[in-house]
Amino acid sequence: MTSWNDPEIAGVRALLAARQPGPDAPPPTVAERRAAMDAAGEMGALPTGCFHEPVTLGGVRCERVVPQGAVAGRAILYLHGGAYTAGSPRSHRPMVARIAEAARSVAIAADYRLGHEHRFPAAVEDAVAAYRGLLEGGADPRRLIVAGDSAGGGLALALALALKGEGLPQPAGVFVISPWADLTQSGASYRTKAETDPMISKAGLDQNALMYLGGLDARDPLASPVFGAFEGVAPVLIQTGSEETLLSDSITMADVLAHARVEVRLEVWPEMIHVFHAWGGGLQAARRAIRLAGAWMEDRFAP
């Protein structure tokens, strides 16, 4: 059995293990997964003085999260995780609020359409529509960051490609956490980290990829950005954990970006798990990662 030097991540793992259903329990339905994610998010605490409100951008329902100290004119368009089949602004509200606070920026969390009801490229279309809505509302792309985690991290990278393809201005930067950027699930870590990832499995991702793609090509760059041509896109920060099945996606993505001469920073946090930032209430590494990401975004924002 692997032992962990960081006692806090050991505690998180113990909590996740305690939440696992019994061996004879049926797998949760999509509706149950969505409800559980939203309930977990709504139980989380927000930073002092932070508030949220519903907004609509480009016809896409969103949630505006406003921390204390947000600098006027800054915005983060946030795309939540959930394997393209679950998740919402509610499920990710506490983490989005902490990220917005660290960057001293308003955040707009998009409630993009999910599979299987709305298959690829619906999520990409919604991300582009929300981004257009920000621009049409007067947002300066030089003061706009696109961010996301897991599937939302892959979607953030797909959005950068879509903006390039449509001739729209790039944001000031793209910040992604544990991005699911290869829906073919072909990286080595799907095998090498299978025993140490307490949250994600290749079998589960295969199922969600099928629900999202509906039989379409997983190698389409807007579904799997690792196959994209990224020359000319915004600078990218990738943060990931060393113990996650999706580790290869981050490493491959950084390689693709570097070969395209994109400014890219890859941080692999030792012993950390998938989207460890979500455990900021009890995990010092999560708080440090968010602070560093906030500083990176501060450096990208135009004055």
Summary of the structure (lengths in Angstrom):
residues: 303
radius of gyration: 17.7
end to end distance: 49.9
largest distance: 56.5
contacts: 1091
relative contact order: 0.15
helix: 43%
strand: 16%
